[in-house]
Amino acid sequence: MKTEEAVQRLIGVARRQHKALETERSYANWLRRYCRFVIDRQPAGGSVQRVEAFLTQLARQNVSASTQNQAFNALVFFYKDVLEEPLGNVDALRATRPAQLRHAPSIQDTTALLRTVEDVGGYPTRLIVKLLYGCGLRVSEPLNLRVKDVAFEDSRLFILGAKGRKDRVVALPCSVVEELREQLVYARALWQRDQVLRVPVELPHQLAGKYPEYQFAWPWAWVFPSHQPCRHPRTGGIVRYRMHEANVQRAVRDARRKLGLAVTPHELRHAYATHSLNRGVNLKALSEAMGHAQIETTAGYCHAEALSVPSPLEVIHA
């Protein structure tokens, strides 16, 4: 089987399984790299041995553990779901994931950042940054909000199809309600213009085919729509998509440079977890709010036990 034929088969299966576009692209790229490796190096043995050789080469190139795991998952998907020939036990040199403390900006630095960040490119990036910290969201999660996902009467947001295809509910801070209402006024005006021009909103999976009316329904409109329609990367049709993450990244970057801080948008999610735990929030409740699959992940933000150990230096100087 030629490389591009294999890639197209992988893309077809990924779309039937409703894989995210980024996952589809990532898996396709890894499959191309793997095919080039096999053609150039011609490693001995069967499929398992070839995959082991490829992963071992990645480890020797000092790639991160997450990068190697991504390659491994792509190849497991290709053999199991596309070729229907599941791999056996793969015994390769694996990149190790060191135990790292998550960096969380202090309350003072977070406050300064929220006061300094500005809107970028005509988008309400200041409001979005507030949501990242105020709700503990990943960068893409507020951007993926539809009108139907905002419940003002219950002060909550529905985060649907997040990492791991998991849904969750988070509390909507009262301090951002008015700004969010104003954003919906803008979003509705743009949606009404799209009704006239018959520009549909981009819908997940196969909803556009199953429920074509949803493409023009207000509940499915984006809370943070892009300024201009774009061509759908899969269908080729013109659709309204939501604003891009790059605008949020730029807004935080500009603010942190003014303040001389080292803070990324994702670290605001870390700050949400750390500051919540420091205020005595229940660990299990926080785990659910953040959408963690295991409570041990949330427990990684707990440093109270380590900080309770008294320094022997204090005894010497007593």
Secondary structure, 3 states (H helix, E strand, C coil): CCHHHHHHHHHHHHHHCCCCHHHHHHHHHHHHHHHHHHHHHCCCCCHHHHHHHHHHHHHHCCCCHHHHHHHHHHHHHHHHHHCCCCCCCCCCCCCCCCCCCCCCCCHHHHHHHHHHCCCECCECHHHHHHHHHHHCCCCHHHHCCEHHHEECCCCEEEECCCHHHCCEEEECCHHHHHHHHHHHHHHHHHHHHHHHHCCCECCCCCHHHHCHHHHHCHHHCECCECCCCEECCCCCCEEECECCHHHHHHHHHHHHHHHCCCCCHHHHHHHHHHHHHHCCCCHHHHHHHHCCCCHHHHHCCCCHHHHCCCCHHHHHCC
